[in-house]
Amino acid sequence: MGSYLLISLLVLGAALAGILLLVRLLARKKVTKGMLAAFLGLTAAAIGLSIYETHFHPFDRSGGESYMEPLDSPSGRYTASAYYRPYGGAAGGVTVWVDVTAEGGKPKTVYYAEANSRFDVQWTDDGLLSVTNEEPGYPESNRSTDLEVDKELYHDTGKACGSFLVKRNYETCIEGKGFHEDNG
């Protein structure tokens, strides 16, 4: 779960608790200006964080561990780098993502998904990246795809596909079908 989403959920929970408290105090006519201001502030923060997470999240995945050596495209115009980050402790999992850097540019995430035991990244053409992410014997967990790195993004849950910033930077956002369904 993303840190902004976690913060948003915590603030939303606090806002809901504030609503209950405010209703009880309104019934007793014991609401102070400070309580009302705190309630309105928490509500505004919860709404703001939710809107940011849903529509303006930049889809920046910095801070992971390097999965492989950077891989140059056939012409050397692009470099692909794969990263991973474990989450949830012993019962959790691992997310993987691939950043592509164009010559003289900054890294741009083009792939993000839950990791399977077989993960590989290869260039099939200068601007076409093939990502293999599968679990042998479990075809329903296949998250493999081919991406035109200048135009496409793959996001396993599709959450990034709703972001205005992602829509501005990618022509196509390929939404995975989640962990337990067939990704075709």
N, C-alpha and C positions, 0 to 999 in steps of 0.2 A: 504494500500500500504506500502511495506517495506521501511524502512528508506534509505537503500542502493539504492533501485530502485528510490526513490524520488530524492536522491542526483544525481544519474546517469542521470535521466531525466533533472534535472536542468543544470547539466554540459553539457549534450548533446545540450540543447537549447542554452546555451552560446556559445558552439562550432559552432553551425549553424549560430548564429548571427555573430560570428567571421569570418566565411567563407564569408558571405555576405559583411562584412566590408573589408575583405582582397581582395575580387574580385574587389570591387569599388576602393580601393586604388591601386591595381595592374594596373587597367585601367588608373589611373592618374599617375602611377609611383611614388607613395609617400609611399612606404612600408619601414619601418625602421626594423632593426634587432630585436629590442625589441618587435615590433608588431608581427613579424614572430615567435619569440620564444614563446610569449604568446599564439598565435594561435595553434602552435604545442603542447604546454603543455596542453591546454584545450582539444584538440582533443585526445591526449594520455590518459588523465584522463578519458574522457568519454568512450573511448574504454575499458580501464582497468576496470572501474566500471561495465560496461555492461557485460564483460566477467566474472568478479567475481560474480556478481549477478546471472548470468545464470548457470555457471558451477562449481563454487567453494563455493557457499554459504553454510555455515555449518548447516543451518536449526536449529538455536538456537532460542528458543522462550522464553527467560527469560523476567521477568518483568511484568507478568500478575497477576491478582488477583486469589487467590485460589477459586476454584469452590466447592470443597468437601474435606472432610477429606481424607488423604491418605488411599488407599485400598490395603491390603495385599493379595497376591495370596494364594490359598489353602495351599500350603506348606510353605509359608512365604519367598520363594525365590525371589519374585518380589514385588514391591510396585508401584501402579499406582496413579498418582496425576493429577487432571484435573484443568485447568486454563482457564480464559477468559480475553478478553480485548475489551472494546468498541472502536469504531472508527467512525469518521465522524460526531460527534455531534448528534443533534436531528434527522437528516435524515440518519444517518449511520446505523451501525449494530454492531454485536458482533462476534468475532472469538473465537473459543475454541480449546484447544489442550490438549493432554494427554501425560504426560511423564511417562516412566516406569524406575524404578531403580532396577537393579539386586543387589543381596546381595553383599555389598562391592564395588559396581560400582558407576558410576555417571549417572545422569538422561539422558534418551534418548527419544526424541520425537517420538511417534509412530502414532499419529493421529493429524490432523490439518484441520479445516473446519469452515465454517460459522455456527453459532449457530441457532438452531431451539428452539421452546418452550419446547420440550421434549428432554432432554439430560441426559443420564445415562451411567455409566461405571460399568461393572460387570466382574468378572473372571468366565469363564465357565469351565476352567481347569487350571492347573498350569501355562502353557505358552500361554494360549488362552484367549484373552481379547475381550469382547463384548462391543461395543460402540453403543449406541442408540442415534441418533440425527435426530429427525423427527418432522414434523409439522402435527398434526392430521388434516385430511381432505385435505391435499395437498401432495399426494404421490410423486409428481415430486420433492419435496424438501428433500426427504429422503437421508440422508448421513450416515446411519447406516452401520456397518461392524463388522466382527470378524477378529481379527488380531493375528497371531503368533508373539509374541512380540520380539523374537530373530531374526526374519527374515523379517517382513513386516512393511511397513509404509503406511498410508493412507494420501494423500494430496488432498484436495478438488479440487483445480484448476490444480493439476499436475505439478505445477511450480517446486517444489522440486525434482520431479522425473528426471529432466535433470541434476542435480548437480552431479559431479563426487564424491564428498564427501558422498552424500546420497547413490549413487550406491555402494560405497565401504563399507558402514556400514549396508546396508539392501539388502537381496536377491531379494525382490519384493517391488516395489513401486506401490501401488494401486492408480490410478488417478481417482478422482471423476469426475463427468460429469458436474460440475458447478452448479450454483444456480438455473437456470430455466429449467434444463433438468432432465429426470428420471435417477436416479442412480441405478436402478434395484435392 
